Amino acid sequence: MGIGFLNRKFPLLFENLIPEKFSEYKEYISWIISIVTILSGIGLLFKQTRRLVKWPLLTIIIMAGLGSLGQILNIDMSGATNLLPPFWVKLKLPVQIGLGIWLWWATKEDSKPDKKMRKRKT
């Protein structure tokens, strides 16, 4: 949720990471990602929706991770610029990997059946 709000508070920081070939749609893409991130973050708070919101959040984390990897390896990202110092750029990728692993772990299905399910079977 926090990244979604930061995306709206400092839009240039995030819009500059979008490749230039999408320049006409940068603002729309930024808004869509913000809304999806905020709604998915809210969805993580409720057990019933956690598995559903895992996929849009993992997609955003993977896209951001690939962008970070491109910045670390100095791959031309077709006009995407970075306003962060090199140290922070290199720190983003491990953080994103950690967030992805945490998200996968936090939203996995419980392996233990509920007590209600055990009672129904007997």
ZAKOL-341446 format. One record per residue (C-alpha): x, y, z; residue in three letters; residue number from 1. Coordinates in Angstrom, 3 decimals. Layout:
N
+----------+----------+----------+-----+-----+
:       c1 :       c2 :       c3 :  aa :   i :
+----------+----------+----------+-----+-----+
:        X :        Y :        Z : ALA : NUM :
...
+----------+----------+----------+-----+-----+
This chain:
122
+----------+----------+----------+-----+-----+
:       c1 :       c2 :       c3 :  aa :   i :
+----------+----------+----------+-----+-----+
:    0.000 :    0.000 :    0.000 : MET :   1 :
:    2.788 :    2.371 :    0.911 : GLY :   2 :
:    4.409 :    2.172 :   -2.521 : ILE :   3 :
:    1.060 :    2.954 :   -4.129 : GLY :   4 :
:    0.738 :    6.106 :   -2.032 : PHE :   5 :
:    4.373 :    7.066 :   -2.682 : LEU :   6 :
:    3.715 :    6.595 :   -6.382 : ASN :   7 :
:    1.044 :    9.294 :   -6.173 : ARG :   8 :
:    3.027 :   11.573 :   -3.850 : LYS :   9 :
:    6.201 :   11.489 :   -6.005 : PHE :  10 :
:    4.945 :   10.481 :   -9.467 : PRO :  11 :
:    8.120 :   11.511 :  -11.330 : LEU :  12 :
:   10.198 :    9.059 :   -9.315 : LEU :  13 :
:    8.078 :    6.201 :  -10.644 : PHE :  14 :
:    7.101 :    7.551 :  -14.070 : GLU :  15 :
:   10.772 :    8.003 :  -14.990 : ASN :  16 :
:   11.254 :    4.232 :  -14.673 : LEU :  17 :
:    8.737 :    3.586 :  -17.455 : ILE :  18 :
:   10.470 :    3.170 :  -20.839 : PRO :  19 :
:   10.212 :    6.048 :  -23.300 : GLU :  20 :
:    8.213 :    4.039 :  -25.839 : LYS :  21 :
:    5.304 :    4.239 :  -23.379 : PHE :  22 :
:    5.814 :    7.983 :  -22.775 : SER :  23 :
:    2.347 :    8.830 :  -24.028 : GLU :  24 :
:    0.835 :    6.571 :  -21.354 : TYR :  25 :
:    3.260 :    7.089 :  -18.440 : LYS :  26 :
:    0.736 :    8.907 :  -16.262 : GLU :  27 :
:   -1.982 :    6.316 :  -16.913 : TYR :  28 :
:    0.370 :    3.413 :  -16.256 : ILE :  29 :
:    1.520 :    5.067 :  -13.034 : SER :  30 :
:   -2.083 :    5.582 :  -11.882 : TRP :  31 :
:   -3.061 :    1.994 :  -12.705 : ILE :  32 :
:   -0.068 :    0.583 :  -10.836 : ILE :  33 :
:   -0.829 :    2.849 :   -7.858 : SER :  34 :
:   -4.460 :    1.783 :   -7.673 : ILE :  35 :
:   -3.667 :   -1.916 :   -8.091 : VAL :  36 :
:   -0.925 :   -1.702 :   -5.446 : THR :  37 :
:   -3.148 :    0.107 :   -2.935 : ILE :  38 :
:   -6.146 :   -2.196 :   -3.454 : LEU :  39 :
:   -3.952 :   -5.307 :   -3.345 : SER :  40 :
:   -2.287 :   -4.050 :   -0.162 : GLY :  41 :
:   -5.712 :   -3.653 :    1.407 : ILE :  42 :
:   -6.603 :   -7.130 :    0.158 : GLY :  43 :
:   -3.598 :   -8.577 :    2.021 : LEU :  44 :
:   -5.228 :   -7.530 :    5.281 : LEU :  45 :
:   -8.089 :   -9.998 :    4.803 : PHE :  46 :
:   -7.516 :  -13.750 :    4.830 : LYS :  47 :
:  -10.253 :  -14.322 :    2.233 : GLN :  48 :
:   -8.537 :  -12.178 :   -0.418 : THR :  49 :
:   -4.840 :  -12.819 :    0.252 : ARG :  50 :
:   -4.407 :  -15.522 :   -2.382 : ARG :  51 :
:   -6.250 :  -13.429 :   -4.963 : LEU :  52 :
:   -4.127 :  -10.274 :   -4.512 : VAL :  53 :
:   -0.878 :  -12.241 :   -4.512 : LYS :  54 :
:   -0.774 :  -12.323 :   -8.320 : TRP :  55 :
:   -1.055 :   -8.612 :   -9.158 : PRO :  56 :
:    1.468 :   -7.764 :   -6.439 : LEU :  57 :
:    3.917 :  -10.440 :   -7.608 : LEU :  58 :
:    3.554 :   -9.146 :  -11.163 : THR :  59 :
:    4.394 :   -5.607 :  -10.046 : ILE :  60 :
:    7.345 :   -6.835 :   -7.946 : ILE :  61 :
:    8.700 :   -8.887 :  -10.877 : ILE :  62 :
:    8.336 :   -5.966 :  -13.306 : MET :  63 :
:   10.071 :   -3.635 :  -10.854 : ALA :  64 :
:   12.766 :   -6.238 :  -10.211 : GLY :  65 :
:   13.491 :   -6.586 :  -13.913 : LEU :  66 :
:   13.727 :   -2.805 :  -14.170 : GLY :  67 :
:   16.136 :   -2.732 :  -11.232 : SER :  68 :
:   18.225 :   -5.486 :  -12.789 : LEU :  69 :
:   18.368 :   -3.515 :  -16.029 : GLY :  70 :
:   19.549 :   -0.442 :  -14.132 : GLN :  71 :
:   22.196 :   -2.412 :  -12.242 : ILE :  72 :
:   23.528 :   -3.962 :  -15.457 : LEU :  73 :
:   23.337 :   -0.581 :  -17.243 : ASN :  74 :
:   21.004 :   -1.942 :  -19.886 : ILE :  75 :
:   19.500 :    0.757 :  -22.092 : ASP :  76 :
:   15.910 :    1.008 :  -20.925 : MET :  77 :
:   14.760 :    3.155 :  -23.844 : SER :  78 :
:   14.788 :    6.493 :  -22.086 : GLY :  79 :
:   13.875 :    5.391 :  -18.570 : ALA :  80 :
:   15.841 :    7.460 :  -16.093 : THR :  81 :
:   16.616 :    6.932 :  -12.454 : ASN :  82 :
:   16.591 :    9.665 :   -9.881 : LEU :  83 :
:   18.181 :    7.512 :   -7.178 : LEU :  84 :
:   21.895 :    7.308 :   -6.354 : PRO :  85 :
:   23.664 :    4.095 :   -7.540 : PRO :  86 :
:   23.779 :    2.629 :   -4.012 : PHE :  87 :
:   19.981 :    2.734 :   -3.718 : TRP :  88 :
:   19.554 :    1.286 :   -7.197 : VAL :  89 :
:   21.673 :   -1.727 :   -6.178 : LYS :  90 :
:   19.774 :   -2.075 :   -2.900 : LEU :  91 :
:   16.363 :   -2.166 :   -4.618 : LYS :  92 :
:   16.801 :   -5.587 :   -6.225 : LEU :  93 :
:   17.512 :   -7.584 :   -3.013 : PRO :  94 :
:   14.654 :   -5.768 :   -1.289 : VAL :  95 :
:   12.286 :   -6.624 :   -4.143 : GLN :  96 :
:   13.392 :  -10.271 :   -4.093 : ILE :  97 :
:   12.808 :  -10.345 :   -0.328 : GLY :  98 :
:    9.372 :   -8.784 :   -0.735 : LEU :  99 :
:    8.458 :  -11.323 :   -3.403 : GLY : 100 :
:    9.527 :  -14.242 :   -1.201 : ILE : 101 :
:    7.657 :  -12.785 :    1.790 : TRP : 102 :
:    4.537 :  -12.232 :   -0.320 : LEU : 103 :
:    4.637 :  -15.806 :   -1.618 : TRP : 104 :
:    5.096 :  -17.158 :    1.911 : TRP : 105 :
:    2.437 :  -14.906 :    3.475 : ALA : 106 :
:   -0.198 :  -15.821 :    0.895 : THR : 107 :
:    0.399 :  -19.563 :    0.582 : LYS : 108 :
:   -2.421 :  -21.911 :    1.393 : GLU : 109 :
:   -2.368 :  -23.390 :    4.869 : ASP : 110 :
:   -1.297 :  -27.016 :    4.834 : SER : 111 :
:   -3.225 :  -27.755 :    8.033 : LYS : 112 :
:   -6.982 :  -28.206 :    7.613 : PRO : 113 :
:   -9.232 :  -26.055 :    9.729 : ASP : 114 :
:  -10.789 :  -27.524 :   12.856 : LYS : 115 :
:  -14.195 :  -27.172 :   11.207 : LYS : 116 :
:  -13.057 :  -29.325 :    8.299 : MET : 117 :
:  -11.779 :  -32.056 :   10.606 : ARG : 118 :
:  -15.082 :  -32.163 :   12.490 : LYS : 119 :
:  -17.099 :  -32.468 :    9.271 : ARG : 120 :
:  -15.148 :  -35.505 :    8.130 : LYS : 121 :
:  -15.794 :  -37.458 :   11.321 : THR : 122 :
+----------+----------+----------+-----+-----+
